């Protein structure tokens, strides 16, 4: 109907074609908005609810801490190549995140592994 335009066709993407740029997420979108620079929030691994997570660059369920960190580091390097100013940092082994991007590659407060880049959306 005039003056409205036709809605664009929505195409669904099969779950196995989705790729990720981190291995953890927070519980809700916008979880970062109430955090201060020194606040940490718990994260959860993405691989638990995905069939064949390795096909999408995620570690397998039950992967060792070293395997999980290696997968997360590879994804973080990709994410670090993109300027995303609202990103923060996280530890994929301790499952915690912080809003301060300046902490990138500094030691995790729990395990001392270098923190990786984390997206909140």
C-alpha positions, 0 to 999 in steps of 0.5 A: 500500500502506498506510501508504505514500502514492502517489508524486506524478505527475512532469510533465516541462517542455519545455526551451523553457519553462525560464527562467533568472535568470543566463547562466552556471553553474559546472561542479558544484553546490556549487562555492561551498562550498570558496571563500573570500571572495577566491577566483574560479571559472570559469563557463561560458555556458548558451547553448551547449547550448540550442537557441534561447537567446534564447527563454529570455532568454539571449543568442544564441551568438556575441553580443557582450560588450555583448549578453551583459552586457545580457542578464545584467544584465536577469536579475540585476535579477530575481534581485536582487529575490529574497532568496537569501542563498547567492548570490554575484556573477559577470561574464558577460563574463569568466566568473568568479564569487565567493561574496561577495554584498557585491561586487554591482555593484562592478567586475569585477577583469578588465573593470571592468563591474559584477558581477551576482548569481549563484546557485550552485544 
